[in-house]
């Protein structure tokens, strides 16, 4: 029985003031008139989420600051997050007043994105003006009040040549975590598939990031791509003495690699097959997603592909998860891949490519067979 999930991504709206070309939910200003939930509805959703005892709540959108009752969500999220509350935002609303309100409500960490470290390329890609300068100011204000800052980049064909420059920029902002994400062709990204790196190019980028991490051990660099686990596993023996302290800790103690995690070192519960998603995919193992309508998915990205397990407005989250066949598949399965306990492959990319939640990660270069198979298949 599932009675605990370490982290919940709570997506509170789909409205956004930008139009980033890779946006997973295809957020934008056309969603400005979406239904606004009452304080009582938000409270009831939080009570449902609380049933799985989350350590962390991630608030995201859309752009959360475009949600008129953002702080009602934050107040409820803080009540049910046992250890941390984090938020993903584009950073363009970080006035001194808003930053103070975030601090007062108990925000621990704020994650902001830069899609390209070249200012004119960034503005063109995201449909804004002076975005990098505004993110810099936001980071400074957040750091001034003691809120951790994560700066993200989603790796694409648009920015693959600027990985080092991105790290330099995030370092200049004094980011506590510098985080890389994998692009998935969904949402607005489905119409911009040219952004997708071929598997060989993706591996090359991951190796470059690992090299940067080794040579700049004072920075905390994370990667939200399960295949990065294979890079660590293959390179660790060659670079053991050079490993940054945070990476040694993650490897030796096998703490979670959820990128925004700062003060909370939660450790995944082992499933029946002994699988632990410390470095790889955590879908349904270490976190789940809830969209702005209350629909539950094994991870927020799978939610954007249409995978829905139930709705927290109608049932307790613990009951939704325990009654879900998709969750059972993710936690109870077999694999012919010897790397499955390290990596697991991205379940979202696999689902997009194969329409199978246990299918092969299309970015994987290791095997030709799918990542997992159901118990019933023998």
C-alpha positions as CSV (number, residue, x, y, z in Angstrom):
1,X,0.0,0.0,0.0
2,X,1.2,3.5,-0.9
3,X,1.0,5.7,2.2
4,X,3.8,8.2,1.4
5,X,5.1,10.1,-1.6
6,X,8.0,12.4,-1.0
7,X,7.0,15.3,-3.3
8,X,3.9,16.6,-5.0
9,X,3.9,19.0,-7.9
10,X,0.8,21.1,-7.5
11,X,0.0,23.0,-10.8
12,X,-2.3,25.9,-9.9
13,X,-3.0,27.5,-13.2
14,X,-2.3,27.6,-16.9
15,X,-2.2,31.3,-17.4
16,X,1.2,32.9,-18.3
17,X,2.6,36.2,-19.5
18,X,5.2,34.5,-21.7
19,X,5.0,32.1,-24.7
20,X,8.1,30.0,-24.4
21,X,8.5,27.8,-27.5
22,X,9.1,24.6,-25.5
23,X,6.3,25.1,-22.9
24,X,5.0,21.6,-21.8
25,X,1.4,22.7,-20.9
26,X,1.2,25.3,-23.8
27,X,0.5,28.0,-21.2
28,X,-0.3,31.6,-22.2
29,X,-2.6,34.6,-21.8
30,X,-5.5,32.9,-23.5
31,X,-6.1,31.0,-20.2
32,X,-6.6,34.2,-18.3
33,X,-10.3,33.5,-17.8
34,X,-9.9,30.0,-16.4
35,X,-12.0,29.1,-13.4
36,X,-10.7,30.5,-10.1
37,X,-11.1,28.1,-7.2
38,X,-12.6,29.3,-3.9
39,X,-10.5,29.2,-0.7
40,X,-12.7,26.2,0.5
41,X,-12.0,24.3,-2.7
42,X,-8.3,24.8,-2.4
43,X,-8.4,23.7,1.3
44,X,-10.3,20.5,0.3
45,X,-7.7,19.7,-2.4
46,X,-4.9,20.2,0.2
47,X,-6.7,17.9,2.6
48,X,-6.8,15.2,-0.1
49,X,-3.1,15.7,-0.9
50,X,-2.1,15.5,2.8
51,X,-3.2,11.9,2.9
52,X,0.1,10.7,1.3
53,X,2.2,12.7,3.9
54,X,4.4,14.7,1.4
55,X,7.7,16.1,2.5
56,X,7.6,18.7,-0.3
57,X,5.1,20.6,-2.3
58,X,6.1,22.2,-5.6
59,X,3.8,25.0,-6.7
60,X,3.9,25.7,-10.5
61,X,1.8,26.8,-13.4
62,X,1.5,28.4,-16.0
63,X,2.9,31.4,-14.1
64,X,1.8,31.1,-10.5
65,X,1.8,34.9,-10.0
66,X,-0.9,35.1,-12.7
67,X,-3.2,33.2,-10.4
68,X,-5.3,35.7,-8.3
69,X,-5.4,33.4,-5.3
70,X,-1.8,32.3,-5.3
71,X,-1.2,33.0,-1.7
72,X,-4.2,31.0,-0.6
73,X,-2.6,28.0,-2.4
74,X,0.7,28.7,-0.7
75,X,-0.9,29.0,2.8
76,X,-2.6,25.6,2.3
77,X,0.5,24.0,0.8
78,X,2.7,25.1,3.7
79,X,0.3,23.4,6.1
80,X,0.7,20.0,4.4
81,X,4.4,20.1,3.3
82,X,6.2,18.4,6.2
83,X,9.6,19.8,5.3
84,X,9.6,22.2,2.3
85,X,7.6,24.3,-0.1
86,X,9.0,25.3,-3.5
87,X,7.8,27.3,-6.4
88,X,8.5,27.4,-10.1
89,X,8.1,30.8,-11.7
90,X,9.5,32.9,-14.6
91,X,10.7,35.4,-12.1
92,X,9.2,38.5,-13.8
93,X,6.9,39.2,-10.8
94,X,9.6,39.3,-8.1
95,X,9.0,42.7,-6.7
96,X,10.4,43.4,-3.2
97,X,6.8,43.2,-1.9
98,X,6.1,39.8,-3.5
99,X,9.4,38.4,-2.3
100,X,8.6,39.5,1.2
101,X,5.2,37.8,1.0
102,X,6.8,34.6,-0.2
103,X,9.2,34.7,2.7
104,X,6.4,35.4,5.2
105,X,4.3,32.5,3.9
106,X,7.2,30.1,4.4
107,X,8.6,29.6,0.9
108,X,11.9,27.7,1.0
109,X,13.0,27.6,-2.6
110,X,12.2,29.4,-5.9
111,X,13.1,27.9,-9.3
112,X,13.4,30.2,-12.4
113,X,14.4,29.4,-16.0
114,X,16.8,30.7,-18.5
115,X,16.4,29.1,-21.9
116,X,19.4,30.8,-23.5
117,X,22.1,32.9,-21.8
118,X,22.3,35.2,-24.7
119,X,19.8,38.0,-23.9
120,X,18.4,38.6,-27.4
121,X,18.0,34.9,-28.0
122,X,16.3,34.5,-24.6
123,X,13.8,37.2,-25.3
124,X,13.0,35.8,-28.8
125,X,12.5,32.3,-27.5
126,X,10.2,33.2,-24.7
127,X,8.3,36.2,-26.0
128,X,9.5,38.8,-23.5
129,X,11.9,41.7,-23.0
130,X,15.0,41.9,-20.9
131,X,14.2,38.6,-19.3
132,X,17.7,37.7,-18.1
133,X,18.1,41.0,-16.3
134,X,14.8,40.6,-14.6
135,X,15.7,37.0,-13.5
136,X,19.0,38.4,-12.1
137,X,17.2,41.0,-10.1
138,X,14.7,38.3,-8.9
139,X,17.5,36.0,-7.8
140,X,19.2,38.9,-5.9
141,X,16.0,39.8,-4.0
142,X,15.2,36.2,-3.2
143,X,18.7,35.5,-1.9
144,X,18.5,38.7,0.2
145,X,15.6,37.3,2.2
146,X,17.1,33.8,2.6
147,X,15.1,31.9,-0.1
148,X,17.1,29.3,-2.0
149,X,17.3,29.9,-5.7
150,X,17.4,27.3,-8.5
151,X,18.2,28.4,-12.1
152,X,16.9,25.9,-14.7
153,X,17.7,25.3,-18.4
154,X,15.9,22.9,-20.6
155,X,18.4,21.5,-23.1
156,X,17.4,21.9,-26.7
157,X,18.9,22.4,-30.2
158,X,18.4,26.2,-29.4
159,X,20.9,26.3,-26.5
160,X,23.0,23.1,-26.6
161,X,26.1,25.2,-27.6
162,X,25.7,27.5,-24.5
163,X,25.8,25.0,-21.6
164,X,29.0,26.5,-20.1
165,X,27.7,30.1,-20.6
166,X,24.5,29.1,-18.9
167,X,26.4,27.8,-15.9
168,X,28.5,31.0,-15.8
169,X,25.3,33.1,-15.8
170,X,23.6,31.0,-13.1
171,X,26.8,31.2,-11.0
172,X,26.8,35.0,-11.4
173,X,23.3,34.9,-10.0
174,X,24.6,32.9,-6.9
175,X,22.2,30.1,-7.6
176,X,22.1,27.5,-4.9
177,X,21.3,24.8,-7.6
178,X,22.0,24.9,-11.3
179,X,19.6,22.5,-12.9
180,X,19.3,21.1,-16.4
181,X,16.1,19.6,-17.8
182,X,15.4,17.4,-20.8
183,X,13.1,18.7,-23.5
184,X,9.9,16.7,-24.3
185,X,7.9,17.3,-27.5
186,X,4.6,18.0,-25.9
187,X,2.4,21.1,-25.3
188,X,3.8,23.9,-27.4
189,X,6.9,21.8,-27.8
190,X,4.9,19.4,-30.0
191,X,4.8,22.1,-32.7
192,X,8.6,22.8,-32.2
193,X,10.1,19.3,-32.5
194,X,13.2,20.8,-34.0
195,X,14.2,21.6,-30.4
196,X,14.6,17.9,-29.7
197,X,18.2,16.7,-29.5
198,X,19.0,13.4,-31.2
199,X,20.0,10.7,-28.6
200,X,23.7,11.0,-29.5
201,X,23.6,14.8,-29.0
202,X,21.7,14.4,-25.8
203,X,24.4,12.1,-24.4
204,X,27.1,14.5,-25.5
205,X,25.3,17.3,-23.6
206,X,25.1,15.2,-20.5
207,X,28.8,14.3,-20.7
208,X,29.6,18.0,-21.1
209,X,27.5,18.9,-18.0
210,X,29.2,16.2,-16.0
211,X,32.6,17.6,-17.0
212,X,31.5,21.0,-15.9
213,X,30.3,19.6,-12.6
214,X,33.7,17.9,-12.0
215,X,35.7,21.0,-12.9
216,X,33.5,23.4,-10.9
217,X,32.9,21.5,-7.6
218,X,31.9,24.7,-5.8
219,X,28.7,24.7,-7.8
220,X,25.8,22.4,-7.2
221,X,24.8,21.1,-10.6
222,X,21.8,18.8,-11.1
223,X,20.3,17.2,-14.1
224,X,16.6,16.2,-14.5
225,X,17.3,13.5,-17.1
226,X,17.3,9.8,-15.9
227,X,20.1,9.1,-18.3
228,X,22.4,11.3,-16.4
229,X,22.4,8.5,-13.8
230,X,24.2,6.4,-16.4
231,X,26.8,9.1,-17.0
232,X,27.5,9.3,-13.2
233,X,27.6,5.5,-13.0
234,X,30.0,5.1,-15.9
235,X,32.3,8.0,-15.0
236,X,32.4,7.7,-11.2
237,X,35.3,5.4,-11.0
238,X,37.5,7.5,-13.2
239,X,36.7,10.7,-11.3
240,X,36.1,9.5,-7.8
241,X,38.7,11.8,-6.2
242,X,37.4,14.7,-8.2
243,X,33.7,14.3,-7.4
244,X,32.2,17.4,-5.8
245,X,31.1,16.9,-2.2
246,X,27.4,17.1,-3.0
247,X,27.7,14.4,-5.7
248,X,29.7,12.2,-3.3
249,X,27.0,12.5,-0.8
250,X,24.3,11.7,-3.3
251,X,26.2,8.7,-4.5
252,X,27.3,7.3,-1.1
253,X,24.1,8.0,0.8
254,X,21.8,7.7,-2.3
255,X,19.8,10.8,-1.4
256,X,17.2,12.0,-3.8
257,X,18.2,14.1,-6.8
258,X,15.0,16.1,-6.9
259,X,16.7,19.3,-8.1
260,X,15.1,21.8,-5.7
261,X,15.7,19.8,-2.6
262,X,17.8,21.8,-0.2
263,X,17.1,21.2,3.4
264,X,15.1,18.0,3.0
265,X,17.1,14.8,2.2
266,X,14.2,12.4,1.7
267,X,15.0,8.8,0.7
268,X,12.6,6.9,-1.6
269,X,10.9,3.9,-0.2
270,X,12.0,0.8,-2.0
271,X,9.3,-0.9,-4.1
272,X,8.7,-4.7,-4.2
273,X,11.4,-5.2,-6.8
274,X,14.1,-3.3,-4.9
275,X,14.0,-0.4,-7.3
276,X,15.1,3.0,-6.0
277,X,14.8,6.1,-8.1
278,X,17.6,8.1,-6.5
279,X,19.3,9.1,-9.7
280,X,16.7,8.1,-12.3
281,X,13.0,8.6,-13.0
282,X,10.9,9.2,-9.9
283,X,7.4,9.0,-11.6
284,X,5.0,7.4,-9.2
285,X,7.9,6.4,-6.9
286,X,9.0,9.6,-5.3
287,X,6.6,12.2,-6.7
288,X,3.2,12.7,-8.4
289,X,1.6,15.7,-10.2
290,X,-1.7,17.4,-9.7
291,X,-2.9,19.9,-12.4
292,X,-5.0,23.1,-12.0
293,X,-8.2,21.1,-12.4
294,X,-7.2,18.6,-9.7
295,X,-6.3,15.7,-12.0
296,X,-3.6,13.4,-10.7
297,X,-0.7,11.9,-12.7
298,X,2.3,9.8,-11.8
299,X,4.4,12.9,-12.5
300,X,3.4,16.4,-13.7
301,X,4.8,15.8,-17.2
302,X,2.8,12.6,-17.7
303,X,-0.2,14.7,-16.9
304,X,0.4,16.8,-19.9
305,X,0.3,13.7,-22.1
306,X,-3.2,12.9,-20.9
307,X,-2.4,10.3,-18.2
308,X,-4.9,10.9,-15.4
309,X,-5.4,8.7,-12.4
310,X,-8.2,10.5,-10.7
311,X,-9.1,13.9,-9.2
312,X,-8.4,15.2,-5.8
313,X,-11.6,17.2,-5.8
314,X,-13.5,13.9,-5.8
315,X,-11.3,11.5,-3.8
316,X,-8.4,11.3,-1.4
317,X,-5.1,11.2,-3.1
318,X,-4.0,8.1,-1.1
319,X,-7.1,6.2,-2.5
320,X,-6.4,7.5,-6.1
321,X,-2.9,6.2,-6.0
322,X,-3.6,2.9,-4.4
323,X,-6.4,2.1,-6.9
324,X,-4.5,3.1,-10.0
325,X,-3.3,0.4,-12.4
326,X,-0.7,2.9,-13.8
327,X,0.8,3.3,-10.3
328,X,0.9,-0.4,-9.9
329,X,2.8,-0.8,-13.2
330,X,5.3,1.8,-12.2
331,X,6.0,0.2,-8.8
332,X,5.6,-3.5,-9.6
333,X,7.3,-4.7,-12.8
334,X,10.2,-6.6,-14.3
335,X,13.0,-5.4,-16.5
336,X,15.5,-7.1,-18.8
337,X,17.7,-4.0,-18.6
338,X,20.6,-4.2,-16.1
339,X,20.5,-0.4,-15.6
340,X,16.8,-0.2,-14.6
341,X,17.5,0.3,-10.9
342,X,19.9,3.2,-11.7
343,X,18.1,5.0,-14.5
344,X,14.6,3.7,-15.2
345,X,14.3,5.9,-18.3
346,X,12.0,8.9,-18.6
347,X,8.4,7.5,-18.4
348,X,7.0,10.7,-20.1
349,X,9.3,10.4,-23.1
350,X,8.6,6.7,-23.3
351,X,4.9,7.3,-23.2
352,X,5.0,9.9,-25.9
353,X,7.1,7.7,-28.1
354,X,5.3,4.3,-27.5
355,X,2.0,5.0,-25.8
356,X,3.2,2.7,-23.1
357,X,4.1,3.9,-19.6
358,X,6.7,1.1,-19.3
359,X,8.1,1.6,-22.8
360,X,11.6,2.4,-24.0
361,X,13.0,5.8,-23.3
362,X,13.7,7.1,-26.9
363,X,16.8,8.9,-25.7
364,X,18.4,5.7,-24.4
365,X,21.4,4.3,-26.4
366,X,22.0,1.3,-24.2
367,X,19.3,-1.3,-25.3
368,X,16.8,-2.0,-28.0
369,X,14.1,-3.5,-25.8
370,X,11.6,-1.5,-23.7
371,X,12.6,-0.4,-20.2
372,X,10.1,-2.6,-18.3
373,X,7.4,-5.3,-18.7
374,X,4.4,-6.0,-16.5
375,X,4.5,-8.8,-14.0
376,X,1.7,-10.6,-15.8
377,X,3.9,-11.0,-18.9
378,X,6.0,-13.4,-16.9
